[in-house]
């Protein structure tokens, strides 16, 4: 980023993703947009997942909820099925794992099955950093979208602690009416944090590594330990 001279170009890059992000973040996002795949699903990600579940069941699939998986069954070096927490066994032609890789190779599978590149990344956490983010959301009494989208601000003049970043993102979710009750708005504030400012402070949780969710919570917990 320091190769660019214009402050707006620097802000564009730093606002898009923190300095610890992989360079692949940029071509990946660009590909999503130019490929027409960078939109927001109706009702948000949860509603989309529920629609996928309904389609899956409509096509003859079975859905098991509130039944954690504790092991993948391996026979002759092939995955044959899964073992649920209640010891029920379910078999299938293919096993698709979409949970955090740390849980996958510490609980579901033996670490000997881990891809060499992924293993290298886990063993070199100082080179493959997890960036921090402080997030707070407010419920606003307003029929109108107060921001008309998303804005980024320079907050260096209000920086009161070494862990605080110098850029702030403020956004609303008025594009999705189901996210808030009628005549209400959600306003979210995101502030990058630098936990290296303190030697003995370790943060973990789903909102430490955007966009949040269980995978982010698991991986930040792993590195915290």
TAVENKA-V144255 format. One line per field, one symbol per residue. ss: DSSP state (@ for helix, = for strand, . for the rest). phi: phi as a letter, one per 20 degrees, with the letter a starting at -180 (. if undefined). burial: + if it has 16 or more other C-alpha atoms within 10 Angstrom, else -. A space follows every 50 residues. Layout:
BEGIN
ss: ???
phi: ???
burial: ???
END
This chain:
BEGIN
ss: ......@@@@@@@@@@.......@@@@@@@@@@@.........@@@@@@@ @@@@@@@@..........=======..=======....===......... @@@@@@@@..@@@..@@@@@@@@........==========........= ====.@@@.....=========....@@@....==========.@@@... .............@@@@@@@@@@@.
phi: .ffeeffffffgffffbfffffffgfffffffffemddedfgnnffffff ffffffffeofddddlcgedadfdclmcfdrcdefemfdcdbfcdddcef fffgedcfcfffeffgffffffecffedfdedbecbccedeafeffdmpb cdcedffdfdbfeffdccdcbccffdfffbfgmccdddddcfcdfffcfd dcdbpfefcgennfgffffffffff
burial: --------------+-++-------------------------------- ------------------+++++-----++++++---------------- ++-+---++----+-------+-------+++++----------+----- -+-----------++-++++++++---------++++++++++-+----- ---+++++++----+++++++----
END
